[in-house]
Amino acid sequence: MTKQSKSARLIQQLQDWSDEELGELTEMIQGLLESRREQPGEKVKETREDGSSLGKHGGRGHIELKMIPDSKTGKTYGPYRYLRYWGTTKKGKLGLKSVYMGKVAPNSQD
């Protein structure tokens, strides 16, 4: 018996998703791929603090590191990774959306 690939296991889970949910996932995946893609003609590839590549702003997606301030204590927490991508908003228009990707590990070189 051969081991299934991650994508084969995932597609089994996705088969019951609605068309709307699959469309949103498609937009997220396109944004994630864009955030990893090196832009043609770039001589110096920009990277974030954590070493991840910086997608082209105005493209389909990029990873953004965000620090969250606590107004009560004055402390700042993070950085937290967010995938910013272009997708269909709740109003049915194209707009910038985001999804939380997790906290950046200290000394991470992702």
Secondary structure, DSSP 8 states (H G I E B T S, - for coil): -----HHHHHHHHHTTS-HHHHHHHHHHHHHHHHHHS--TT-SS--B-TTS-B---TTSSEEEEEEEEE-TTT--EEEEEEEEEEEEE-TTSSEEEEEEEEEE--TT---
